[in-house]
Amino acid sequence: MKKNQFKPAAFLFGKKKSVLLFAAILAAVFVIFSSCKKSAFAKSKEQAFLESDAENQIAEFNLYNPALDDATWVEQLLSNLEEERIALELSQMEESRFDYQLTENQNDLENTEAEADLTEVEKFFSEIKNGQVFSGKKGELDFFEFENEIFLPQKIDGKLVLVHSLGKDVFRYFYDEQFRLSKQESWNIPSALASELEKTELFEYYSDSNILQKKITKSKNLVEEISYNENGFATDILRFVILDQKNQILSKRHFVYNDENKLLSDELTENFFKDSEYLEFDYSFVKKYVYSYTNSDVPSDFKYYENGIVKMWNKYSSVKGTYTSQIYFDEKLSVKTYYENDLRKKDVFYNGKKILREKLYENDNQEIHRDVQ
């Protein structure tokens, strides 16, 4: 048999080939790594540009539509609460590591060191628990929370909206361009999966004025409208229910004032129905107070009417605390009570204009004499 012979040329050529192959692989890896790094850098620059551009833009919203409001805006509140809970648990876990009581100086030093070790999220919610205000880049309020109460400003169509959360009760306050309250919503939100708009209040103002002209309160199918005069006093109150797109009036109330804004009359008309769904009308009942003024130091005289029939008449003298009050039971029977120093002195019973009997009282309003005629 022939022995295998060592061939130097072949050996060197084989080694050279391996080295070249290894070098080619390294070059390919370097090129791929550089390409990925450049791509990642380009993407990060693009993302940073988009985020910066987004911060400088104001979000555009359509006009508010109650039918489309599903309370998704509350997610921002709930996410803040969830982050706070996590931060609080982390803080409690950190505190549980210590099984000894620090002295006052050690405590101050430890608090300083602990604050330096807190993350940005932990610092944020640690300061929130102290009731501090947090502002954005433009110095505007971003979020404020103290215990279970939250204030969160928002902007819708460039107008200010303030969200106030207190437990499960959430209120949204909408302001117009003149920072006048234009709408208020009252929500019941026990969780992110359950929310209900309980009441909406709309506010209208006299032109170029902060004086309220009308307030409309909507609660389910019940609506209340209050109108005000230019002096800020209520003039009319209308309450009705909306049934099949029709307004079923429940009550009307009308106020009249004199030139000094003193109340002259207050009339309330109530409508009653035979069923709880307000479908079948039954009857109306009218109550009215009429006031007259004689002396600024004593209360006003007034008459009280029911369905146009006088039921009570209070008449004051020029002496404070001295007055009479007459109550009418029907067209004939009535009782007239005399007061001095706001103490009951005498009752006189009438049948028409005829006196039936009298009662006299001592200073403690105890009856001392009865005279029956």
KAUR-V459789 format. One record per helix or strand. SS is the DSSP state (helix for helix, strand for strand). FROM is the first residue (numbers start at 0). TO is the last residue. If there is no record, write none. Layout:
# KAUR-V459789
ss=SS from=FROM to=TO
ss=SS from=FROM to=TO
This chain:
# KAUR-V459789
ss=helix from=7 to=54
ss=helix from=65 to=67
ss=helix from=71 to=94
ss=helix from=103 to=116
ss=helix from=119 to=127
ss=strand from=132 to=134
ss=strand from=140 to=145
ss=strand from=148 to=155
ss=strand from=158 to=165
ss=strand from=168 to=174
ss=strand from=180 to=190
ss=strand from=193 to=204
ss=strand from=211 to=218
ss=strand from=221 to=227
ss=strand from=233 to=242
ss=strand from=245 to=256
ss=strand from=262 to=272
ss=strand from=280 to=291
ss=strand from=300 to=305
ss=strand from=308 to=315
ss=strand from=322 to=327
ss=strand from=332 to=339
ss=strand from=342 to=350
ss=strand from=353 to=360
ss=strand from=366 to=371
